[in-house]
Amino acid sequence: MDIYTEWCGWCKKMDKSTFTDPVVIDYLNKHFYSVKLDAETKDTITYKAKDYTFVPAYKSNEVAAYLLNGQMGYPTSVYLDEKTDPITAVPGYYTADQLLLILKYFGEDIYKTKKWEEYQAESTK
């Protein structure tokens, strides 16, 4: 899940470069159900049978605050398991090559057997 805001420059850059890369698109389509979520949406969102609404004090929707563990930085990719439970949130802008490394870690369930640092070290040799 790509959590973004309309005003976020890095979000726009990631949309224009990373998310338009044909290899990224192909991998996402084969391994994920991709969702874009505007963290500041005023729409009510139902997730796991609970309604989440916009909270003016947070300047965001409660579901974004929940999925980001209160760390409201954008862009952030949130990875969910098969039961739509959050695995982790990965903040920041990534190039296509950087994102592919992350996508494979979660998309191929490598996260279940290897620590990120080990996987990253092996993958960048």
C-alpha positions in Angstrom: 0.0 0.0 0.0 1.4 3.3 -1.1 0.5 6.0 1.5 1.0 9.5 0.2 -0.3 13.0 0.4 -1.2 15.4 -2.4 1.4 18.0 -1.3 4.3 15.5 -1.0 7.0 16.1 -3.6 8.8 12.8 -3.0 5.5 11.0 -3.5 5.0 12.7 -6.8 8.5 11.9 -7.9 8.0 8.2 -6.9 4.7 8.1 -8.9 6.4 9.6 -12.0 9.6 7.5 -11.9 9.4 4.4 -9.7 5.8 3.4 -10.1 6.0 3.9 -13.9 8.9 1.5 -14.3 7.7 -1.5 -16.4 9.6 -4.0 -14.2 8.1 -2.6 -11.0 4.6 -2.6 -12.6 5.0 -6.2 -13.7 6.3 -7.3 -10.3 3.5 -5.5 -8.4 0.8 -6.9 -10.7 2.1 -10.5 -10.2 2.7 -10.4 -6.5 0.6 -7.7 -4.8 -2.8 -6.1 -4.7 -1.6 -2.5 -5.0 -3.5 0.2 -3.2 -2.8 3.9 -3.0 -4.1 5.7 0.1 -4.2 9.5 0.5 -3.3 9.8 4.2 -5.4 13.0 4.3 -8.5 11.6 2.8 -11.7 12.8 4.5 -13.5 9.7 3.3 -14.5 7.1 5.9 -12.4 3.9 5.3 -13.5 0.5 6.6 -10.6 -1.8 7.4 -10.9 -5.0 9.4 -14.6 -4.2 10.2 -13.7 -0.9 11.8 -14.5 2.6 10.4 -11.6 5.1 10.3 -12.3 8.8 9.7 -10.3 12.0 9.2 -9.0 13.5 12.4 -8.3 17.3 12.1 -5.9 17.2 15.0 -3.7 14.6 13.2 -4.4 16.2 9.8 -4.9 12.7 8.5 -7.2 9.7 8.4 -7.0 7.4 11.4 -6.3 4.4 9.1 -3.1 6.1 7.9 -2.0 6.8 11.5 -2.8 3.2 12.4 -0.9 1.7 9.4 2.0 4.0 9.9 2.2 3.4 13.6 1.9 7.2 14.1 5.0 7.9 12.1 3.4 10.2 9.6 6.1 10.4 6.9 5.4 10.3 3.2 5.7 8.4 1.0 5.5 5.2 3.0 4.9 1.7 1.7 2.9 -0.6 4.0 3.1 -4.3 3.4 0.2 -6.5 4.5 0.1 -10.3 4.8 -2.5 -12.6 3.2 -4.9 -11.8 6.0 -4.4 -8.1 5.4 -2.6 -7.7 8.7 0.3 -5.2 8.6 3.7 -6.7 8.3 5.7 -3.4 8.4 5.8 0.2 7.1 8.8 1.2 4.9 9.1 5.0 4.8 10.9 7.0 2.1 11.4 7.5 -1.6 12.9 4.6 -3.5 14.2 4.2 -7.1 12.8 1.3 -9.1 15.8 -0.9 -8.4 15.7 -0.1 -4.7 11.9 -0.8 -4.5 12.3 -4.1 -6.4 14.6 -5.3 -3.7 12.0 -4.5 -1.0 9.1 -5.9 -3.1 10.9 -9.2 -3.5 11.6 -9.4 0.2 7.9 -9.2 1.0 6.4 -10.6 -2.2 8.3 -13.8 -2.1 7.9 -14.2 1.7 11.7 -13.9 2.3 10.9 -11.8 5.3 9.6 -14.9 7.0 13.0 -16.6 7.0 15.7 -13.9 6.8 16.4 -10.6 8.4 16.4 -7.6 6.1 20.1 -6.9 6.6 21.0 -10.5 5.7 18.8 -10.4 2.6 20.0 -7.0 1.5 23.7 -8.0 1.9 23.2 -11.2 -0.2 21.2 -9.3 -2.8 23.7 -6.5 -3.4 26.8 -8.7 -3.9 
